[in-house]
Every structure is written in C-alpha cells, then in structure tokens.
Amino acid sequence: MNTRQCERCSEHLGARHSHRARFCSTRCRVAAHRAAKKDATPHELTTRDRWVRRAADKRPLTVAGMAASSTRPRTWSTHKEAAASTAGAGLGFVLSDVDDIVCLDLDHCLNLLTGQLAPWAAAIVRDAGATYVEVSPSGDGLHIWGRADVRHGRKIRRPDGTAVEIYGTGRYIAMTGRRHGNAPSVLAELTFVIDGLLRSV
C-alpha cells in the first residue's frame, strides 16, 4: 500500500504521482522551495547557543526583550528560541572566542534599485568563494560569514575610500537570513581574504 505524503502539506500521494514525487502539486513544490530559501542561515550558526534578538536601533536583546550583551553568555539563547521570540526587530548572532567564526561587514555596496554590487565588494565576494553571504538589515550592505583567527575587530579603509569591518569576537552581528545570490549555507576559510584586505591598506 502506498502511504507516501506530500512533504509540504502531508496530502496523500496517489497513483497519479510519480514514484519519485515529493510534493502533491506545483504549488506545494514552489512553496517548499521558497521556504527553504527564505532562511539559509548555515547549520554552523544555528546549532550554536549564541543567538539574541536585536532592537530597531541595533541594540542586542534577550528573547524576553531585556538588554543582552555580546560578552554575557547567560543573555544568549538557542536559534530556535530566538527565532520564536517577538522581542525587537530581528535576530542577531554573537561572535565568541570559543571558535573561529568571523564576519566581514561591507556597508553601502549593494544598489537598492538594481541589486548590483559595487565592483570593490564584488571582488571581495569573489575572493571569499563558496561561503555564506547575506544581505544586511539596511538592504544595501553584505555580511560575509566564514572562518579565520580574528581576535580583535578591525576597520579597514581601502584606498578608494570604502571600508570593510572585520569582526571575530566580543561582538554581535544583526542577522536577516536573506541569502545574497546563490551563496551556499556553509562557512569557508577566510584567512587569505582577510590577509589580502590587510595588505591593501
């Protein structure tokens, strides 16, 4: 007896469906695809209990809406708890010295009308390779996530007047879950990219 169900709505997949079918209809297939793309946050981040909420003015908050701190672990939560909370305006992830997760913050590099990246930012994204990149809350910046040994944050002013901020510990980064382009949901090694940025100043 065929007991297969649609992965989206749990409707019975009958004889009219291919034996390989996962969804009962195009509508369910498209909805499942969109839901999967909606929050592409890497597993390496969602499995760490370093999540906070963020206020509209970017202050970190606990899931209960109280003040949180990037240096007080007792104010952090799991991804599931933070995502379920309605406090503040969104999510944030805390960078800690217990691992090598880092974030490169590229401000004002994404054209809000065309979606085009500024050439300097496109070069950094290209050099970073297959790693998670998301659009920042402002909509015109990018956060490039990866791994490197960065103990102290750094703001790198490039010769063309643009700046890249590098964060590695004791900070929290506002998260959107809005993947940029086709960036994968993985964290790549970024040491060589950071070294290149440091050499450029």
NORFEN-V278053 format. One record per run of one state. SS is the DSSP state (helix for helix, strand for strand, loop for the rest). FROM is the first residue (numbers start at 1). TO is the last residue. If there is no record, write none. Layout:
# NORFEN-V278053
SS&FROM&TO ; SS&FROM&TO
This chain:
# NORFEN-V278053
loop&1&4 ; strand&5&5 ; loop&6&11 ; strand&12&12 ; loop&13&25 ; helix&26&38 ; loop&39&42 ; helix&43&46 ; loop&47&50 ; strand&51&54 ; loop&55&59 ; strand&60&61 ; loop&62&66 ; strand&67&67 ; loop&68&72 ; helix&73&75 ; loop&76&76 ; strand&77&77 ; loop&78&78 ; helix&79&84 ; loop&85&89 ; strand&90&95 ; loop&96&100 ; strand&101&106 ; loop&107&109 ; strand&110&110 ; loop&111&116 ; strand&117&117 ; loop&118&118 ; helix&119&128 ; loop&129&132 ; strand&133&135 ; loop&136&141 ; strand&142&147 ; loop&148&153 ; strand&154&157 ; loop&158&162 ; strand&163&167 ; loop&168&170 ; strand&171&175 ; loop&176&178 ; strand&179&179 ; loop&180&187 ; strand&188&189 ; loop&190&190 ; helix&191&199 ; loop&200&201
